[in-house]
Amino acid sequence: MAAAYDFQDIEQRWRERWERDGLAVARPDAQRKKYYVLEMLPYPSGDLHVGHAKNYTIGDAIARSMRMLGYNVLHPMGWDAFGLPAENAAIQRGIAPAEWTHSNIANMQRQLRLMGTSYDWSREIATCTPEYYRWNQWLFLRLYERGLAYKREAPVNWCPKDATVLANEQVIDGRCWRCETPVQRRNLSQWFLRITEYADRLLDGLDELDGWPERTRTMQRNWIGKSEGAQFSFAIDGAAERIEVFTTRVDTVYGVTYLALAPEHPVVSCIKGLVSPENARAIDAFAESLRSKSELERTSLMEKQGLFTGAYALHPLSGARVPIWVTNYVLAEYGTGAVMGVPAHDERDFDFARKHELPIVRVIVPTGGSLAADAPIAEAFVEDGTLVGSGAFDGMSSAEARRAIAAEFQHRGIGNATTNYRLRDWLVSRQRYWGTPIPIVYCNACGEVPVPDEELPILLPPDAPITGEGSPLARLPSFIETRCPKCGAPARRESDTMDTFFESSWYYLRYLDPQNEDAPWSREAADAWMNVDQYIGGSEHAVLHLLYSRFFYKFFHDCGWVSGHAEPFARLFHQGMLLSNGEKMSKSRGNVVGIDETAKTNGVDAMRLFLLYVTPPEDTSDWTDEGISGRVRFVNRVWRACEPLAARARSVDVRALPLCTTPEEKALVRAVHLAARSLVEETLSRRFHYNTTIARLDETINALTTAVSVAPDSPATLYAVHAVPLLLAPFAPHIADELWSRYGYERSVHLEAALAPQEAALALDEITLVVQVNGKVRARIACAPSISESEAFALAVAEPALRVYLDGKEVRKRFYVPGKLVNFVVV
């Protein structure tokens, strides 16, 4: 009889030994193929729950499996440690951001260790340390040198009471989250990275990422938003200025009945000078009404609104006067900030024209159809067709007209065919304290001056006043006041810090060389480990983090700092969410299931098994008491089946098949190898459906439990006992190593080779063939696995139970599914 399984003592003891032995430390090994598996680094918010644990458990099961399959695995962990929550904690709790962050890191690191994860902690990084953000600044300067970092004015969310910039998530119903003051949109001088220079390469690279979910690749394609079209300009009646527009449907240009401008468009000030004072005041009032509205509200949530300015543009081909409107749905930062309105051939323009009683002019009709150009228009026709009412271009197809009209604009010197992108340059300025200081100095004589490399890092001052009002660094003379690196004259530092996506866009490279004091990483380390073979994280990062990381990596490639494939992540896996009572876990709902309490009550191995077993890993799953209890029972059944035979298990070679003398023994050994095959296939196929592997383990333990009670001395029973730790190791690492040790092994089971599935064990001596008549099951017959179609039908016809269904009947058709089913269709 096995002693009770003391999971708390056993799990703690093995975690301590793994740490002591450096089990997960990745070292150079030319004899083994490298495998770099990485979960997206977490923000140190303070406490992990089992929903977070799902992601890390999946990554750890992959890492452990690949080690046992002979790969040299790199599996690091670190902390995305800058960000706004630390400043909020400073305001609300009176605790310094650094203290709050490092306290959270310590707790979360403890929890990750508690989970039995095999991270190489010797490579741990935290992006808030000077040792890390020094290289943020260094990389910024390299981008700056190549013209990829620049400063210009851009609109921001501004709280006039707190005198600070707000992130979009801090604007609630148009008001500041702290003081509820109505938020304004203001233009401030901001730092940008010129990601648009890489738009085509980012787009083309997606075609090579066949290891990524197609949905994520589609989201990035849509975010980049490449559009082939034409850009041209309308003259303003009574002014020298012109209004530039871009369209993918220049074939509809004769259908333009209005122009829509963003109220912030620079030409609006010119227009106000052309119209009556009353109209000018109305334009200002309309613009003011939108100052607190976010981009999302204006483009997606608000009803489409507009105001006729009283001014007109001149159609570039017909010369007709076109009314100019300001609208809420056109943004100055997107495209040219102006849109041509073609109601007959655009659904949004159609709705807007109907609402404001603007003309709707059809200029495209279905090719080959009988629709008259002057027929009533009930809805927008948005497809390609044949041009009508379009002057010299009548009768052309849409495709032909797009080329011809763009050529005409180019001939007249007012436009040309061009490519446009939805992607905009990356705004990296933040008027915050807890972030990387931007390494730029402003000198009255020298202008904008980069900080020399030897003066990095520009350190965050520990005494910055964090009140939530204004930029903390801008109000600290000891930080702002400095000397110009060029001329030595008094100068002032840049007070903005970097967007936290900056440091998370290259951290995977710092893991390779975290102690390097001369460079962010060495080319030698990058050549040895890059690119990341498997990246794991939530689908909420499908665009920004992943796109920015791809941009950085292509830039690094251009600089010669990395080689090989120009993409950082070869494969990408999005884990599904873990719910509690059908809802997302949150403290406000009171449904958080903590890692600490689960480990204490049920054990870490049971928790890991539940997280991997409950559903395929990409699916949403629900934490249940019944489910975790079932995994606790499974762990205890493993212990009761294996531990009493520990002294004898090693007497049977686990690498050679045992002699099986009964069908039950053959079934047991086959169950072992079905689980082994599932482990290998799910890992190497990169599906990671370990739920099926654990289901196979359930079957193995069921068969083993019976075998132990009936034939504990059988070679097949001892073989299965010997094999169980090798099968369990990636999923329940603690009990696996405890059993392996009790079998007499000095070396950890996690350093052993995985059990190789053998066809001889998987082969069946006999299968069951289902026999149907007219689709209904009438018999089941035993036969050899290699039975042929003719043999199967002969055997079925000879089956006595089938005679009543076949005698005197005409067999019209016969169907055969090899090794599974025969079906007779009779009348």
C-alpha positions in Angstrom: 0.0 0.0 0.0 1.5 3.4 -1.0 1.9 6.1 1.5 -0.3 9.1 1.0 1.1 11.5 -1.7 2.4 14.5 0.2 2.4 16.9 -2.8 3.4 20.0 -0.8 6.6 18.5 0.5 7.5 16.8 -2.8 6.8 19.7 -5.0 8.8 22.2 -2.9 11.7 19.7 -2.7 11.9 19.2 -6.4 11.6 22.9 -7.2 14.6 23.6 -4.9 16.6 20.8 -6.5 15.9 22.0 -10.1 17.0 25.5 -9.0 20.1 24.2 -7.3 21.1 22.0 -10.3 20.4 24.7 -12.9 18.1 22.3 -14.8 16.7 24.9 -17.2 19.9 26.9 -17.8 20.5 27.1 -21.5 24.1 26.6 -22.6 25.8 26.4 -26.0 25.6 22.9 -27.4 26.6 22.3 -31.0 25.5 18.7 -30.8 21.8 19.6 -30.3 19.4 21.7 -32.4 18.4 24.9 -30.7 14.8 25.6 -29.7 13.8 29.1 -28.4 10.4 29.0 -26.8 9.1 32.2 -25.3 5.9 33.4 -23.6 5.2 37.2 -23.9 6.8 38.8 -20.8 4.2 39.9 -18.2 3.5 43.3 -16.7 4.3 43.0 -12.9 0.8 43.9 -11.7 1.2 42.2 -8.4 -0.5 38.8 -8.3 -1.0 36.0 -10.7 -4.2 33.8 -10.9 -4.8 30.5 -12.7 -5.9 32.4 -15.8 -2.4 33.7 -16.1 -1.0 30.3 -15.3 -2.6 28.7 -18.4 -0.2 30.6 -20.7 2.9 29.8 -18.7 1.9 26.2 -18.2 1.5 25.7 -22.0 4.9 27.3 -22.6 6.6 25.2 -19.9 5.0 21.9 -21.2 6.4 22.7 -24.7 9.9 23.6 -23.3 10.1 20.4 -21.2 8.8 18.2 -24.1 11.4 19.7 -26.5 14.2 19.1 -24.0 13.2 15.5 -23.7 13.0 15.2 -27.5 16.7 16.2 -27.8 16.6 19.9 -28.4 18.8 22.5 -26.7 16.0 24.7 -25.2 16.1 28.3 -24.3 13.2 29.3 -22.1 13.7 32.7 -20.4 11.4 35.0 -18.4 11.4 38.7 -17.6 9.2 41.7 -16.8 7.7 44.4 -18.9 8.0 46.7 -16.0 7.5 50.3 -17.1 3.9 51.7 -17.4 1.2 53.8 -16.0 -0.1 51.5 -13.2 3.0 52.2 -11.2 2.4 56.0 -11.4 -1.2 55.5 -10.3 0.0 53.4 -7.4 2.4 56.3 -6.5 -0.5 58.7 -6.5 -3.1 56.5 -4.7 -0.8 54.7 -2.2 2.1 57.1 -1.7 4.6 54.4 -2.8 7.4 55.0 -5.3 6.9 53.4 -8.7 10.2 51.5 -8.5 9.4 50.1 -5.0 5.9 49.1 -6.1 7.2 47.5 -9.3 10.0 45.5 -7.7 7.8 44.3 -5.0 5.3 43.0 -7.6 8.2 41.4 -9.5 9.4 39.5 -6.4 5.9 38.2 -5.7 5.2 37.2 -9.3 8.6 35.5 -9.7 7.9 33.5 -6.6 4.5 32.4 -8.1 6.1 31.4 -11.4 8.7 29.4 -9.5 5.9 27.9 -7.5 4.2 26.7 -10.7 7.2 24.4 -11.4 8.1 26.3 -14.6 11.5 25.5 -16.1 12.7 29.1 -16.8 16.3 30.0 -17.2 16.3 32.6 -14.4 19.9 33.4 -15.0 18.7 35.5 -18.0 15.9 37.3 -16.2 15.4 41.0 -17.2 13.2 43.8 -16.0 12.7 46.7 -18.5 12.7 49.3 -15.7 16.3 48.8 -14.7 19.0 51.1 -15.9 20.9 48.1 -17.2 18.0 47.5 -19.6 16.7 50.9 -20.5 20.2 52.2 -21.2 19.9 50.1 -24.4 16.4 51.5 -25.1 18.1 54.9 -25.3 21.0 53.5 -27.4 18.5 52.0 -29.9 16.6 55.2 -30.0 19.7 57.1 -30.9 20.5 54.6 -33.7 17.0 55.1 -35.1 17.5 58.9 -34.8 20.8 58.7 -36.7 19.0 56.9 -39.6 16.1 59.4 -39.7 13.7 56.9 -38.3 13.1 58.9 -35.1 11.7 62.4 -35.5 9.6 65.0 -33.7 6.5 66.8 -35.0 3.2 68.1 -33.7 0.4 65.6 -33.1 -3.0 65.6 -31.4 -3.3 64.2 -27.9 -5.9 63.8 -25.2 -5.4 66.8 -22.8 -6.8 67.3 -19.3 -6.8 71.1 -18.7 -7.2 70.8 -15.0 -4.4 68.3 -14.4 -2.4 69.8 -17.3 -1.4 66.4 -18.5 -1.7 64.1 -21.5 -4.1 61.2 -21.1 -3.9 57.7 -22.7 -7.0 56.7 -24.6 -8.0 54.3 -21.8 -7.9 57.2 -19.3 -10.6 59.1 -21.2 -14.0 57.9 -19.9 -17.1 59.3 -21.6 -15.0 62.3 -22.8 -13.8 63.1 -19.3 -10.5 62.7 -17.3 -10.5 59.5 -15.3 -9.1 61.3 -12.2 -10.9 64.6 -12.0 -13.8 64.2 -14.5 -12.8 67.4 -16.4 -13.9 67.4 -20.0 -10.9 66.3 -22.1 -9.6 68.4 -25.0 -7.7 67.4 -28.1 -4.5 69.5 -28.4 -1.5 69.4 -30.7 1.8 68.8 -28.8 5.3 68.3 -30.2 5.8 64.5 -30.0 8.4 61.9 -30.9 7.6 59.4 -33.6 9.3 56.3 -35.2 9.0 56.1 -38.9 7.5 52.6 -39.1 5.8 53.6 -42.4 9.2 53.3 -44.1 8.9 49.5 -43.5 5.2 49.2 -44.5 5.8 47.1 -47.6 8.3 44.9 -45.9 6.0 44.3 -43.0 3.2 43.4 -45.3 5.3 41.1 -47.5 6.8 39.4 -44.5 3.4 38.2 -43.4 3.3 35.8 -46.4 6.3 34.0 -44.9 4.8 33.5 -41.5 2.9 30.3 -42.1 3.4 29.4 -38.5 1.2 32.3 -37.4 -2.6 32.1 -37.0 -4.2 33.4 -40.2 -6.5 35.7 -38.3 -3.5 37.5 -36.7 -1.9 37.9 -40.1 -5.1 39.3 -41.5 -5.4 41.8 -38.7 -1.8 43.0 -39.4 -2.6 43.3 -43.1 -5.7 45.3 -42.4 -3.8 47.5 -39.9 -1.1 48.3 -42.5 -3.9 48.8 -44.9 -2.2 49.1 -48.2 -4.4 50.7 -50.9 -3.6 51.3 -54.5 -5.3 54.4 -55.8 -4.8 58.0 -56.9 -4.0 61.2 -55.1 -5.1 64.5 -56.6 -6.3 68.0 -55.6 -9.3 70.2 -55.8 -8.9 73.9 -56.2 -10.8 76.1 -53.7 -13.1 78.6 -55.4 -11.7 82.1 -54.5 -8.4 80.9 -53.0 -5.0 79.8 -54.1 -4.9 76.8 -51.7 -5.8 73.3 -52.9 -7.4 70.3 -51.1 -5.6 67.0 -51.6 -7.6 63.7 -51.5 -6.7 60.1 -51.9 -9.1 57.5 -53.3 -9.0 53.9 -54.4 -12.0 54.6 -56.6 -10.9 57.4 -58.9 -13.2 55.9 -61.5 -16.1 57.5 -59.5 -14.7 61.0 -59.5 -17.5 62.4 -61.7 -19.9 61.4 -59.0 -18.3 63.7 -56.4 -21.1 65.9 -54.9 -19.2 67.2 -51.8 -15.8 67.3 -50.1 -15.5 66.3 -46.4 -12.7 67.8 -44.3 -11.5 67.2 -40.8 -12.2 70.3 -38.8 -8.5 70.3 -37.9 -7.4 70.4 -41.5 -5.0 73.3 -42.1 -7.1 74.6 -45.0 -10.1 75.2 -42.8 -8.5 78.5 -41.6 -8.3 79.6 -45.2 -11.9 78.6 -45.7 -13.1 80.6 -42.7 -11.6 83.7 -44.4 -13.8 83.1 -47.5 -17.1 82.7 -45.8 -19.4 84.9 -43.7 -18.5 85.5 -40.0 -21.6 83.5 -39.0 -20.3 80.5 -41.0 -16.8 80.9 -39.6 -18.2 80.9 -36.0 -20.3 77.8 -36.8 -17.1 76.0 -38.1 -15.3 76.9 -34.9 -18.2 75.7 -32.8 -18.4 72.4 -34.7 -14.6 71.9 -34.2 -14.9 72.7 -30.5 -17.7 70.1 -30.1 -15.2 67.4 -31.3 -12.2 68.4 -29.2 -13.0 65.9 -26.4 -13.8 63.0 -28.8 -11.4 60.2 -29.4 -10.6 58.8 -32.8 -12.7 55.7 -32.0 -15.7 57.8 -31.1 -15.5 59.9 -34.2 -14.9 57.1 -36.7 -17.0 54.3 -35.3 -19.2 55.2 -32.4 -20.7 58.6 -33.2 -23.4 59.3 -35.7 -21.9 60.8 -38.9 -22.2 64.6 -38.5 -21.2 67.5 -40.7 -21.5 71.2 -41.4 -21.5 73.0 -44.7 -18.8 75.6 -44.5 -20.3 77.9 -47.1 -17.2 77.5 -49.4 -16.8 75.5 -52.6 -14.1 73.6 -54.4 -13.8 73.2 -58.1 -14.1 69.8 -59.7 -10.6 69.0 -61.3 -12.2 67.6 -64.5 -15.7 69.1 -64.9 -15.0 72.4 -63.2 -18.3 72.1 -61.3 -18.6 73.8 -57.9 -18.4 71.2 -55.1 -19.6 72.2 -51.6 -17.0 71.8 -48.8 -18.2 70.3 -45.5 -16.4 69.7 -42.2 -17.3 66.3 -40.7 -16.7 64.3 -37.6 -15.7 61.1 -39.4 -12.7 62.5 -41.3 -9.5 62.8 -39.2 -6.6 65.1 -39.9 -4.1 62.4 -39.0 -5.5 59.9 -41.5 -4.5 60.1 -45.2 -4.8 63.7 -46.4 -7.5 64.7 -43.9 -10.0 65.2 -46.7 -12.3 62.8 -48.4 -14.3 63.1 -51.7 -17.9 62.3 -51.2 -19.4 60.0 -53.8 -22.9 59.1 -52.5 -23.9 56.9 -55.4 -21.0 54.6 -54.9 -20.0 54.6 -51.2 -22.4 53.4 -48.5 -21.1 55.9 -45.9 -21.3 58.8 -48.3 -24.8 57.6 -49.4 -26.1 57.8 -45.8 -24.5 61.2 -45.2 -25.9 62.6 -48.5 -29.4 61.3 -47.7 -29.3 62.9 -44.2 -28.1 66.3 -45.5 -30.0 66.2 -48.8 -26.9 66.3 -51.0 -27.1 65.3 -54.6 -26.5 61.6 -55.5 -25.1 61.2 -59.0 -24.7 57.7 -60.6 -21.5 57.4 -62.7 -21.0 53.6 -62.6 -23.5 51.0 -63.8 -23.2 47.2 -63.8 -21.3 46.0 -66.9 -23.7 44.4 -69.4 -26.8 45.4 -67.4 -29.8 47.4 -68.4 -29.7 50.0 -65.6 -30.2 53.5 -66.9 -27.9 56.2 -65.7 -30.9 58.3 -64.5 -32.8 55.4 -62.8 -33.8 56.0 -59.1 -31.0 55.3 -56.7 -32.1 53.2 -53.7 -28.7 52.3 -52.4 -25.0 52.8 -53.2 -23.6 50.6 -56.0 -20.1 49.9 -54.7 -18.8 47.3 -57.3 -16.8 47.9 -60.4 -18.7 48.4 -63.6 -18.9 50.7 -66.6 -18.6 54.5 -66.5 -21.5 56.8 -67.4 -21.8 60.5 -67.0 -18.1 60.8 -66.9 -17.2 62.8 -69.9 -14.4 61.4 -72.1 -14.2 58.3 -69.9 -17.8 57.1 -70.6 -18.0 53.5 -71.6 -14.7 52.5 -70.0 -14.5 49.7 -67.4 -13.7 50.8 -63.9 -10.3 49.3 -64.0 -9.5 51.0 -67.4 -10.9 54.3 -66.1 -8.8 54.2 -62.9 -5.6 54.1 -65.0 -6.8 56.7 -67.6 -8.1 59.2 -65.0 -4.9 58.9 -62.9 -2.9 59.5 -66.1 -5.0 62.6 -66.9 -4.4 64.0 -63.4 -0.6 63.5 -63.9 -0.8 65.1 -67.3 -2.5 68.2 -65.7 0.0 68.3 -62.9 -2.6 67.9 -60.1 -2.2 64.2 -59.1 -0.9 60.8 -59.9 -1.4 57.1 -59.2 -0.1 56.3 -55.8 -0.1 53.8 -52.9 -1.5 54.8 -49.5 -1.4 53.0 -46.2 -3.6 53.0 -43.2 -0.5 52.5 -41.0 0.8 55.7 -39.4 4.1 56.4 -37.8 4.5 55.2 -34.2 4.0 57.9 -31.6 6.5 57.0 -28.8 6.3 60.1 -26.6 4.7 59.9 -23.2 4.4 62.7 -20.7 5.0 60.3 -17.9 7.6 59.5 -15.3 7.8 55.7 -15.2 9.3 55.1 -18.6 12.6 55.4 -20.4 13.8 59.0 -20.7 14.3 60.0 -24.3 18.0 60.8 -24.8 17.7 64.2 -26.5 18.9 67.7 -25.3 17.7 71.0 -26.6 20.2 73.8 -26.9 19.4 77.4 -28.0 22.6 77.4 -30.2 22.7 73.8 -31.4 19.1 72.9 -31.5 18.1 69.3 -31.1 21.2 67.3 -29.8 21.4 63.5 -29.2 23.0 62.5 -25.9 26.4 60.8 -26.6 26.5 57.0 -26.0 29.0 57.4 -23.2 26.6 59.4 -21.2 23.9 56.7 -21.2 21.8 55.8 -19.4 20.0 59.0 -18.7 18.7 57.9 -15.3 15.2 58.5 -14.0 15.5 60.7 -10.9 14.1 59.1 -7.8 12.7 62.4 -6.4 10.3 63.3 -9.3 7.0 64.7 -8.0 4.3 62.3 -9.1 0.9 64.0 -8.6 -1.0 63.2 -11.8 -0.7 66.8 -12.8 1.6 67.6 -15.7 4.8 65.8 -16.7 6.8 64.9 -13.5 10.2 65.2 -15.3 9.3 68.6 -16.8 8.8 70.0 -13.3 12.1 68.8 -11.9 14.9 71.3 -12.5 17.6 68.9 -11.5 16.6 66.7 -14.3 15.7 69.2 -17.0 18.7 71.6 -16.6 21.8 70.2 -18.2 24.7 71.2 -20.6 24.7 70.9 -24.3 26.9 67.9 -25.4 28.1 69.9 -28.4 28.9 73.3 -27.2 28.7 73.0 -23.4 26.1 75.8 -23.1 23.1 75.6 -20.7 20.5 73.3 -22.3 17.4 71.4 -21.2 16.6 67.7 -21.4 13.7 66.1 -23.2 11.1 65.5 -20.5 9.1 62.9 -22.4 9.6 59.2 -21.8 9.1 56.3 -24.3 6.0 54.3 -25.0 6.4 51.0 -23.1 5.9 49.1 -26.4 9.5 50.3 -27.2 11.2 48.1 -24.7 8.9 45.1 -25.4 9.8 45.3 -29.1 13.3 43.9 -28.6 13.5 42.2 -25.2 13.6 38.7 -26.8 17.2 39.6 -27.9 18.4 40.9 -24.5 17.6 37.4 -23.1 20.3 36.1 -25.3 23.0 38.2 -23.7 21.6 39.8 -20.6 25.0 40.6 -18.9 26.5 42.3 -21.9 27.7 45.8 -21.0 29.0 46.7 -24.4 26.0 46.1 -26.6 22.3 45.2 -26.1 23.2 41.7 -27.4 26.1 40.2 -29.4 25.8 39.1 -33.0 27.2 35.7 -31.9 24.4 35.2 -29.5 21.8 36.3 -32.0 23.2 33.9 -34.6 23.1 31.1 -32.1 19.5 31.5 -30.9 17.4 33.6 -33.2 14.8 33.6 -34.4 12.3 32.6 -31.7 11.0 29.2 -32.7 7.7 29.4 -30.7 6.1 32.6 -29.3 3.1 32.3 -27.0 0.7 35.0 -25.9 -2.8 36.4 -26.1 -4.5 37.5 -29.3 -5.0 41.0 -27.8 -1.4 41.6 -28.9 -2.1 40.6 -32.5 -1.3 44.1 -33.9 0.7 46.6 -31.9 3.3 44.6 -29.9 3.8 42.0 -32.7 3.9 44.6 -35.4 6.4 46.8 -33.6 8.6 43.8 -32.8 8.7 42.9 -36.5 9.6 46.5 -37.4 12.4 46.6 -34.9 13.8 43.2 -36.1 13.8 44.3 -39.7 15.7 47.5 -38.6 18.2 45.4 -36.7 18.6 43.2 -39.8 19.3 46.3 -41.9 22.0 47.3 -39.3 23.6 43.9 -39.5 23.0 43.2 -35.8 21.0 40.0 -36.6 21.2 37.6 -39.6 19.1 34.9 -41.2 15.4 35.2 -41.3 14.1 38.8 -41.1 11.2 37.9 -38.8 11.7 37.6 -35.0 9.0 35.0 -34.3 8.9 31.9 -36.6 5.7 30.5 -35.0 3.0 32.2 -32.9 0.4 30.6 -30.6 -2.5 32.4 -29.0 -3.8 30.6 -25.9 -7.5 30.8 -25.0 -8.9 32.6 -22.0 -9.6 30.8 -18.7 -12.9 31.9 -17.2 -14.4 31.4 -13.7 -18.1 30.8 -13.5 -18.4 31.7 -17.2 -16.8 35.2 -16.7 -13.4 36.7 -17.0 -11.5 36.5 -13.7 -11.4 39.9 -11.8 -11.2 41.1 -8.3 -14.3 43.2 -8.8 -16.4 40.1 -9.7 -14.9 38.2 -6.8 -14.2 35.2 -9.0 -10.4 35.1 -9.0 -8.8 31.7 -8.4 -5.4 32.3 -7.1 -2.3 30.3 -7.8 -1.1 30.2 -4.2 -4.4 28.9 -2.8 -4.7 26.3 -5.6 -1.1 25.1 -5.1 -1.7 24.8 -1.4 -5.1 23.0 -1.7 -4.7 20.9 -4.7 -1.0 20.8 -5.7 0.8 22.4 -8.6 0.9 19.2 -10.7 -2.9 18.9 -10.5 -3.3 22.5 -11.5 -1.0 22.2 -14.5 -2.8 19.0 -15.6 -6.2 20.7 -15.3 -5.1 23.7 -17.3 -3.7 21.5 -20.1 -6.5 19.0 -20.1 -9.8 20.9 -19.9 -9.8 22.1 -23.5 -7.5 22.5 -26.5 -5.1 25.3 -25.5 -6.4 27.8 -28.0 -9.9 27.5 -26.8 -11.6 29.4 -24.0 -12.1 27.2 -20.9 -13.8 27.4 -17.5 -12.2 26.7 -14.1 -14.4 24.3 -12.2 -14.1 22.6 -8.8 -15.1 19.3 -10.3 -12.3 19.6 -12.9 -9.5 20.3 -10.5 -10.7 17.6 -8.1 -10.6 15.2 -11.0 -7.0 16.0 -11.7 -6.1 15.7 -8.0 -7.6 12.2 -8.1 -5.6 11.4 -11.2 -2.3 12.4 -9.5 -3.2 10.2 -6.5 -4.0 7.3 -8.7 -0.7 7.6 -10.4 1.0 7.6 -7.1 -0.9 4.5 -5.8 -0.2 2.6 -9.0 3.5 3.4 -9.3 5.0 4.1 -6.0 4.5 0.6 -4.4 6.4 -0.9 -7.4 9.2 1.7 -7.4 11.9 -0.8 -6.2 11.1 -3.2 -9.1 10.2 -0.9 -11.9 13.7 -0.4 -13.1 14.2 -4.2 -13.5 12.4 -3.9 -16.8 14.1 -1.9 -19.6 11.9 1.0 -20.5 13.6 1.3 -23.9 12.7 -2.3 -24.9 9.2 -3.7 -25.3 8.3 -6.3 -22.6 7.0 -9.8 -23.3 3.2 -9.7 -23.3 1.4 -13.0 -22.8 -2.2 -11.8 -22.4 -4.5 -9.4 -24.4 -4.6 -7.2 -21.3 -0.9 -6.9 -21.2 -0.7 -6.0 -24.8 -3.5 -3.4 -24.3 -1.5 -1.9 -21.4 1.7 -1.5 -23.4 -0.2 -0.2 -26.3 -1.8 2.5 -24.0 1.7 3.5 -22.9 2.8 4.0 -26.5 -0.4 5.7 -27.6 0.3 8.3 -24.9 4.0 8.5 -26.0 3.0 9.0 -29.7 0.5 11.7 -28.7 3.2 13.6 -26.8 5.6 13.5 -29.7 3.0 14.3 -32.3 1.4 17.2 -30.5 4.8 18.7 -29.8 6.4 18.3 -33.1 3.3 19.2 -35.1 3.2 22.4 -33.0 -0.5 21.8 -32.4 0.1 21.4 -28.6 -3.2 19.7 -28.0 -1.8 18.2 -24.8 -5.4 17.6 -23.7 -5.4 14.6 -26.0 -2.1 13.4 -24.6 -3.4 13.7 -21.0 -6.6 11.8 -22.1 -4.3 9.0 -23.3 -2.5 9.1 -19.9 -5.9 8.7 -18.2 -6.4 5.5 -20.3 -2.9 4.3 -19.4 -3.4 4.8 -15.6 -6.8 3.1 -15.8 -5.2 0.1 -17.5 -2.2 0.2 -15.1 -4.4 0.4 -12.0 -6.1 -2.9 -13.1 -2.8 -4.5 -14.0 -1.2 -3.6 -10.6 -4.1 -5.3 -8.8 -4.1 -8.4 -11.0 -0.5 -9.0 -12.1 1.9 -6.6 -10.3 5.0 -8.8 -11.2 4.2 -8.9 -14.9 6.9 -7.4 -17.1 4.2 -5.5 -18.9 3.0 -4.0 -15.6 6.5 -3.1 -14.4 7.3 -1.7 -17.9 4.3 0.6 -17.7 5.2 1.7 -14.2 8.7 2.5 -15.4 7.4 4.5 -18.4 4.8 6.7 -16.5 7.3 9.3 -15.3 8.7 9.8 -18.8 5.1 10.4 -20.1 4.1 12.7 -17.2 7.2 14.8 -17.0 6.2 17.8 -19.2 2.8 18.1 -17.6 3.2 17.0 -13.9 7.0 17.5 -13.5 7.1 17.1 -9.7 5.5 13.7 -9.3 7.4 12.5 -12.4 10.8 13.3 -10.9 9.8 12.0 -7.5 8.8 8.6 -9.0 11.9 8.5 -11.2 14.1 9.2 -8.1 12.4 6.4 -6.2 13.1 4.0 -9.1 16.8 4.6 -8.2 17.8 7.2 -10.8 20.2 10.0 -9.7 19.6 12.1 -12.8 16.3 14.1 -13.2 13.7 12.6 -15.5 13.6 15.9 -17.3 17.1 15.2 -18.6 16.1 11.8 -20.1 15.0 11.2 -23.6 11.2 11.0 -24.2 9.8 7.6 -24.7 9.8 6.8 -28.4 6.6 5.3 -29.6 7.1 1.9 -31.2 5.0 0.6 -34.0 5.3 -2.9 -32.7 3.5 -1.8 -29.5 0.9 0.2 -31.3 -0.1 -2.5 -33.8 -3.3 -4.3 -33.1 -3.7 -8.1 -33.3 -7.5 -7.7 -33.8 -10.0 -5.0 -34.7 -13.7 -4.8 -34.5 -15.5 -4.3 -37.8 -19.0 -2.6 -37.6 -21.5 -4.2 -40.0 -24.5 -2.1 -41.2 -27.5 -2.8 -43.3 -29.2 0.3 -44.7 -27.1 2.4 -42.3 -28.2 0.6 -39.2 -25.7 -1.4 -37.1 -26.6 -5.1 -37.2 -23.4 -6.8 -36.1 -19.8 -6.3 -34.9 -17.2 -8.9 -35.9 -13.6 -9.4 -34.9 -11.0 -9.6 -37.6 -7.4 -9.0 -38.5 -6.3 -5.3 -38.9 -5.0 -6.1 -42.4 -8.3 -7.5 -43.7 -9.1 -6.7 -47.3 -12.4 -5.3 -48.7 -13.4 -8.7 -50.2 -12.5 -10.5 -47.1 -14.5 -8.1 -45.0 -17.6 -8.5 -47.0 -17.2 -12.3 -47.1 -16.8 -12.4 -43.3 -19.9 -10.2 -42.9 -22.1 -12.3 -45.2 -21.1 -15.4 -43.2 -22.1 -13.7 -39.9 -25.2 -15.7 -38.6 -26.7 -12.6 -37.0 -26.8 -10.9 -40.4 -28.7 -13.6 -42.3 -32.2 -12.3 -41.3 -31.4 -8.9 -42.9 -29.9 -10.2 -46.1 -31.7 -13.4 -47.0 -34.2 -12.8 -49.8 -33.0 -9.2 -50.3 -31.3 -7.6 -53.3 -28.0 -6.0 -52.4 -28.0 -2.8 -54.4 -24.7 -1.2 -53.1 -21.9 -2.0 -50.7 -19.7 0.4 -48.9 -16.4 -0.3 -47.1 -14.4 2.0 -44.7 -11.1 0.1 -44.3 -10.7 -1.3 -40.9 -13.9 0.2 -39.5 -17.1 -0.5 -41.3 -19.0 -2.4 -44.0 -22.5 -1.3 -45.1 -25.0 -3.1 -47.3 -27.8 -1.2 -49.1 -30.6 -3.7 -49.7 -34.2 -3.6 -51.1 
